[in-house]
Structure formats: C-alpha cells, structure tokens
Amino acid sequence: MSLHSYTVAQNTTENPRQTEYRLFAQVTRSLLECKGEDSKSLLAKSIHWNRRLWLALQADCALENNLLPDETRAGIISLAIWVDKHSRKVLRGEAEIEPLIDVNRSIMEGLSA
C-alpha cells in the first residue's frame, strides 16, 4: 500500500480527537526516548517536535472561530507558553524533561476520556 493510500485510509477512519491522541503519543514517545540518552541531537529534535505541536495548538486556540470554550482555549494557550519556556530550560540543561512528558500524558488522558 502506498503512503498516500495509507494516509487517506487513516484520515477517513480517525476522528480529530483520535488523531490528536496519536500525535501526542508519538511526540511523547520521542520525549521518553531521550531519557537516559546523552544525545543532544535526539533531545533537540524531540523538544522541537513537541514545541511545534504545542505552537500549533496555541495558534488554533487563538482563532476566533475555534469552537472550544474560552476557558479551555485559555488553558491550552497557557500550557503552550509554559511548554515553550520549559523546553528552553531543558535544552540549556536547567530543567528535566519529565514535566513535559507529564503534561503530554495528561492531555492524552483527557483525549482518551
């Protein structure tokens, strides 16, 4: 099966919540792989991927036509800002990666409910 066929099949069988969960699972798995590794390159790639995910959520929540309740949107934007700040600290060696993993897992729990 070609990649295009796989993507089309996936997009027709997954709802948006499942897609978000799958993406969070992939990013979080990447962050978990960094624990105990000394690879700065792997860490930077995983942190960057996580930041891009959160930046996309932040941008989506900032749109006026977003259907989420205002309180939920504000919470996601606040988390995205925190993720960005904490990620910079992790990359500088000033903080641990575990809180980023914990936040992602909490979001995944909410998406699976």
C-alpha positions as CSV (number, residue, x, y, z in Angstrom):
1,M,0.0,0.0,0.0
2,S,1.4,3.4,-0.9
3,L,1.9,6.1,1.7
4,H,-0.8,8.2,0.1
5,S,-3.3,5.3,0.4
6,Y,-2.4,4.8,4.0
7,T,-2.8,8.4,4.8
8,V,-6.2,8.6,3.1
9,A,-7.4,5.4,4.9
10,Q,-6.2,6.8,8.2
11,N,-7.9,10.2,7.7
12,T,-11.2,8.5,6.9
13,T,-11.2,6.2,9.9
14,E,-9.8,8.5,12.6
15,N,-11.8,11.3,14.2
16,P,-9.9,14.5,15.1
17,R,-9.7,13.5,18.8
18,Q,-8.1,10.2,17.8
19,T,-5.6,12.0,15.5
20,E,-4.6,14.4,18.3
21,Y,-4.2,11.5,20.7
22,R,-2.0,9.6,18.2
23,L,0.2,12.7,17.6
24,F,0.6,13.3,21.3
25,A,1.5,9.6,21.7
26,Q,4.2,9.8,19.0
27,V,5.7,13.1,20.4
28,T,5.6,11.8,23.9
29,R,7.3,8.5,22.9
30,S,10.0,10.6,21.3
31,L,10.5,12.6,24.5
32,L,10.6,9.4,26.5
33,E,13.4,8.0,24.3
34,C,15.5,11.0,25.3
35,K,15.5,10.0,29.0
36,G,18.8,8.3,29.9
37,E,20.3,9.2,26.5
38,D,23.2,11.6,26.1
39,S,22.3,12.5,22.5
40,K,21.8,16.3,22.3
41,S,20.6,15.9,18.8
42,L,17.9,13.5,19.7
43,L,16.9,15.8,22.6
44,A,16.8,18.8,20.4
45,K,14.7,17.0,17.7
46,S,12.2,15.7,20.3
47,I,11.9,19.0,22.1
48,H,11.4,20.9,18.8
49,W,8.7,18.4,17.7
50,N,6.9,18.9,21.0
51,R,7.1,22.7,20.8
52,R,5.7,22.6,17.2
53,L,2.8,20.6,18.4
54,W,2.1,23.0,21.2
55,L,2.6,26.0,19.0
56,A,0.0,24.6,16.5
57,L,-2.5,24.1,19.4
58,Q,-1.8,27.6,20.6
59,A,-2.4,29.1,17.2
60,D,-5.6,27.1,16.7
61,C,-6.9,28.2,20.1
62,A,-6.2,31.8,19.3
63,L,-8.5,31.7,16.3
64,E,-11.9,33.4,16.8
65,N,-13.8,30.6,15.1
66,N,-12.4,27.9,17.4
67,L,-15.3,26.1,19.0
68,L,-13.7,25.2,22.3
69,P,-15.0,27.0,25.4
70,D,-13.0,30.2,26.1
71,E,-11.7,28.8,29.4
72,T,-10.4,25.6,27.7
73,R,-8.7,27.7,24.9
74,A,-7.1,29.9,27.5
75,G,-5.8,26.9,29.4
76,I,-4.3,25.4,26.3
77,I,-2.6,28.7,25.4
78,S,-1.2,29.0,28.9
79,L,0.1,25.4,28.7
80,A,1.7,26.1,25.3
81,I,3.5,29.1,26.7
82,W,4.7,27.1,29.7
83,V,5.8,24.2,27.4
84,D,7.9,26.7,25.3
85,K,9.6,28.2,28.4
86,H,10.3,24.9,30.0
87,S,11.6,23.4,26.7
88,R,14.2,26.2,26.5
89,K,15.3,25.3,30.1
90,V,15.6,21.6,29.2
91,L,17.7,22.4,26.1
92,R,20.0,24.6,28.3
93,G,20.3,21.8,30.8
94,E,18.5,23.8,33.5
95,A,15.4,21.6,33.8
96,E,14.3,18.0,33.4
97,I,12.3,16.6,30.5
98,E,9.8,14.7,32.8
99,P,7.4,17.7,33.3
100,L,6.9,17.9,29.5
101,I,6.1,14.2,29.4
102,D,3.7,14.6,32.3
103,V,1.8,17.4,30.6
104,N,1.5,15.5,27.4
105,R,0.3,12.4,29.2
106,S,-2.4,14.5,31.0
107,I,-3.6,15.8,27.6
108,M,-3.6,12.2,26.3
109,E,-5.7,11.1,29.3
110,G,-8.2,13.9,28.5
111,L,-8.4,13.0,24.8
112,S,-9.0,9.3,25.6
113,A,-11.8,10.0,28.0
